Amino acid sequence: MIVAKSFQVNENHGLSPGKTTAIVQNERDKKRSHHILVESSTDGKKRRLQLNLNEKSTTSFHETLAGNTYKSGIHTFKSVSDNDSETKEIPTPVLCPGPPTIGAQIGSAIVLFDLETTGLAYSSDILQIAAVDISSDKKFSAYVKPKIGFIPEKVRRLTDLELRGSEMYHHGLPVQSVPINDALNDFVNFLRPLEPVTLVAHNVLFDAKIIMYNAMTHGLNDICNIINGFGDTLQLFRAEFVDRRERKLSFAQDKLAKDILGVTYQAHDALEDVRILKRLVLSVENISEKLPVYNVNNIKDRLTRIVNERKFNSSYESAVAQQVLTISKSKQLASAGLNFDHLKTIYVKSGESGINDILKVIMKSSNKVSAALCKYMDNIKENICIDKN
């Protein structure tokens, strides 16, 4: 209404805009609406929080990270080593990644992919990589020799992949297999002419974490320049097939294929999976506009938080045992990249206000947790002495 009114006023003054002006204005309106949508999302709010933390170099948060170690009367923990750079330098917390945004980037190639692996962990070995470009129908497939030297029996029964000596077999037939580094390089070379690429999978968080972990482990950081995001067809179909969701029917890919396409197929064969997934995706109109997409940094942060939790969670065992922290709160702190010695260092440098500042960034309802932690640290008398320097 406002736009139409302004156009009318301009016409009255003999200043009616041309078609180009109207097109430009409409495009800017779309960008403005998209910006508002993005900024109001969880990812947008967390990005603003992180920017604020980075900009406020003189605020209490950064005083917490830097500390005021020359002030007299400051307590120090004997267990915090002055030579421990990991403890002395408090890392910026890795915040919990938000949900996906809706819609693939304009001009991005949609490439469906699937992995077969030795397990469910992000560090599992890849056994098969398959992909298909939805526009050109170009396909990629590679069998991968597992680094662990064998295929677990449960996986063998599920995928019909097996290793006999150094030879790999699928459905009882020998297949050419390559080391993971070669397979990843070949996959990157398949994607490169298509870039920018949105990699899409059914329940993509599983596949995305494994492919990104393996790529980074083998030094293929170039993949981050080719891929601009990871799309999830599981969430897409749940949003699209409302009736199915209301009837509480399964969204497993083989069940979707049977009910929607009327076909059964050899599931857990990566190449067959992407072939069927393409048919399912093409049953949805305007997929690029509807597709839930996680950006690459979102996946990297999820990986980092998993690694952090495994690395640091054991440092909170005593605090959990004495009911100072719940298991879930200790996991939140560890995932963010903070071990208990980090919290000790913060308490030494900035006291309770420092603990408050850091916890507010990491978790909701942080006041009770902060008070409990500070009380616990005050009670560890044998580990505290006065720094007379």
N, C-alpha and C positions, 0 to 999 in steps of 0.2 A: 504493500500500500504506500509506504514511504517513497519507494523508488518511483512508482507510477506518478505520485503527486509531484515529485521533484522534476520528472520529465515534463509534466504539464506546465509547471511554472516556467521552465526553460523555454518551452514552446511559446508561451505568452510573451516572452521577452525576445523572441526571435533567435533563441540560442538552443534550439532542439538538437540533442546529440545525434550523431550518426549511428549506423549499425555497428561500426567498430567500437565506439564508446560503450554501447550497450553490451556488446560481447565481453569487453574487458571488465565492465562493472560486474557482470554475472559471474565471470571467472573469479574475480576478487571476493565476491560474496561467498562463493563455494569454498575458497581457500580459508576465508575467515570462519565459516561454519565448521570446517574440518579442524582448524586450529583450536577453536573453542572445545570441540569434542575431544581432541587429543589432550588438551591441557586439563580437562576435567576428569580424565581417566586416572587410574591408580598410577600408571607409568608416568603420566604427566606430572602428577603431584610429587612423586618421588624424585623425578628429574629436577623439579624446582627446588625441592629440599636439598638435593645434592649440590645444586648450583649455589644456593644460599650458604651452604657449609663451606664451599670452596672460596666464596667471595669474602666471607666474614673473617678475615685474617686476625682481627683484633677482638673477636667475640670470645665468650666463655668457652665455647666448644674448642676453638683452636688453642686457647690457654690451657685447656684440659690436655690436648695432644702434646703441646710444647712443655707445659708445666712451668713452675716457678721454683726451680730447684736450689736457688741461691738464698731463698728467704730463711731466716733463722727459725729454729723450733719446728722444723718439718720432720715428720716421722718417716722412717724408711724400713722396708721389710728386708731382713737378712736373706730371704730366699730369692730376692730379685737381684740377679747378678749385674754389676755395672758393666760387665763385658758382653752381656747378652743384648745384641743389637735388636733382636726380634722383640724383646721386652721393652727396651728403652724407647724404641720408636713405635708409637701406637698407630696401628694402621687405620686408615679411613674405613669404617664399617661397610661391608658389602650388603646392601639392603635386599630384602626379599623382592624378587622380580614380580612385576605385575602381570595381569592377564594380557592376552593378545589384542592387538588392534584389529579392526575389521576392514578388510580390503587389501589386496596386493598392490604394490606400487605400480603406477601407470607405466606401461612399456616393459614390465618385467615378464620374462618367460616363466610359464608354469611347468615345472618338471616334477612329475610324480616319482617317488623313490621308495624303496623298501630294503630292509636289511634282515638277514638271518644271522644269528649270533650264538655264541656258546652259553649265554646266560642273560640275565636281566639287568645286571649292573652296568653303569656307564663305561667301565673299563673292560667289559667282556670282549672277547675276540670276535671279529667279524668273519663270517663264513661265506656270505654271498651279498653282493651289492647289485641292485637292479634299478633301472630308471627309464622313464619314457617322457619325452617332450610332448606335451599335450597338443601342441599346434602342428608340429612336423611329423609326429609319430616316430621320431628317431629314438632308438632304444639302446640301452647300455646294460651289460650283464658281466659280472666277474665272480668267479669262485676264488675264495681266499684260504690259503693254508693257515690253520690256527697256530698262533705262537705257542700255545700250551702243548701242542704236539698230539692232541687227541680231541675227539668230539664226545662230549658227555652222552651217556646212553639215552637219557630223557630227550635230549636235543636230537639225537640220531633217529629216535622213533617218531618224533614230531615232524622233522624235515626230510627224512630219508636221505640225509647226507651222511657219509661215513668216510673215514680215513683208513686206508689199508697201506701201511708202510708210509711212503711219501706220496702215494697216489690218492686222489680224492674221487669219490663216486657219488652219483646222484641217481636215485631210483635204480640202483644196481649197475649203472653204466658209468664208465670212466669219463671224467670231465677235466679239462685243463684248468689248473689252479695256479695262482701266483702268490708271492708274499704280499702282505698288507700294504707295504710302501708302494709296490708296483700297481696294485689295484686302486689305491687312492690317487696316484698320479694319473692313471688312465681315466678315472672318474672326473678329476679336475679338468683334464684335456677334453673330455666329452662336454662338460658344462661351459668351458671358456667361450666358445663361439656364440653361446646363447645369452651371455651375461647382459644385463643383470638378471639373476635367476631367483625365483622363489621356489625352494624345495618343499614339496608337499607330501605328507604321508598320513596314514590313518593312525591316530594317536601319536602325533609327531614328536612329542616330548621324549619318548623313548628313543626313536631313531636319531633325532637331532643331537641329543647329548652324546650318543655313542659315536656318531660320525664326526662331531666337532672335537671330541676328546682324542680320537684316533688321528685326526688331521693335525691337531696342535702337537700331539706327542711325536709325530713324524715330521714336524717342521713344515707342514703345508699350510702356512699362514695365508698364502695367496687365496685360499678358498674363501676367506672373509671379504675379499674384494670382488668376488664373483657372486656370492650369495648375499641377498639383501634381507632374507627372512625365511622362516619355516612355517608353512601353512598346515593347518590341522583339519582333515576331512571328518574326523570323529565329531568335533564340535560343530562343523558345518552341517553335517547330516542331522545332528540332534536339533539344531535350530530350524532346519528346513523341513524335516519330517515330524511335525508336531504331533500328529495323530499317533505315530509310532511311539513317541515318547510318553504320551498320555496313557497308552495301553501297556506301557512298561515292557515293550519288546526289545530284544537285544539289538545293539548297534555294532556287534562284531561284524567284520567285513564279509565273512562267508555267509552269515545270516542275511545281511543286506542284499548280497548278490542273489541269494535264493528267492527272497521275497520281492525284490524290486526288479531284478533282471530275469528271474526265472531260471537261473543256471546254478549248477554246482561245479566246483573246480578244486584243483589240488592246492589247498591253502598251505602256507608256510613254504612256498616256493616263491622266492622274491620276484622273479620275472612274471609268474602267473599272477601274483598279488597286484603288481602295478598295472598289468593288462586289464584285470577286472576293475581295479580302482578307477582307471580311466573311464570305463563305461559307466560306472556309478557317478563319477564327477560330471560327465557330460549329460547326465539326466537332470542336473541342476542348472537353471538359467543364471546367467551373469555371475559365474563363480568368482571372477576376479574382484567383484564388488562386495561379495558376501563372505569371502574366505577369512577366517580368523588367522592372523599371522603374528608370530613371535619374531622380533628382530634378533639379529645375531648376538648383540650384547646381552639380551635377555637370557639366551641359552648359555652364554659364557658365564654370566653371574650365577645361574643355577648350578653349573658345574663347579664353580669356585666354592659355592656354599656347601656342596656335598663334600668336597675335599677338605674344606675348613672344619666341618663337623667331625669328620673322622680324625683329623689331626689334633683338634683342641678339646673335644668333649671330655676326654678322660681327665683333663685338668680340673674339672668341676666335681669330680667324684666325692670329695670330702664335703663340699658345700651341699651337694644333693643328699648325701648320707645323713647330714645333720639338719636336713629339711630347711636349709636356708634358701635353696633354689629347688624348683620342681624340675623334673627331667626335661619337660618341654622348654622351660626358660633357659636351662643350660644349653640345650641344642640351639636355641635362638642366638645366644651369645657366641657359641662356638662357630655356628654357620656364618655369622657376620665377620668372623676372622679374629675374634678376641679370645685369648686364653685367660685363665685366672690370674696369671702374673701380670698381664696387661692391666686388669682391673686394679690389682695392687699398686701398680705404678701410677695409675690415674689417681688413686686414693692418696698416695704419697704426695703427689704433685698438687692436687687441687681439692682434696677432701671430698665431702659428701656432695658438694655442688658439681664437682667434676664427674662423679658417678652418675648423678642425675642427668647431666648434659648428654653423656654418652648413651645412657639407657633410653632416653626419650627418642633418640634417633632410631633405635633398634626395635623397640617393642611398645605396645600399648600398655596402659595401666602400669607404668614403670615406677611410680612413687613407692609402693609397698616393697617391690623388689630391691630398689635402691636402699631403703631404710634397713631392710634385712641384711643386705650385703655389708653395709657400713658397720652395723652392729656386730656382725660376724668378724669383720676385720679388726674392730676394736678389741674383740675378745681373744684374738690370737696374740696374747702378750709376749709369748716366748719368741715370736718371730719379728718383734718390733724393737727397735732401738732408736735413740735420738741422734740425728745427724748433727754433730757439733761443728761441722764445716759450713 
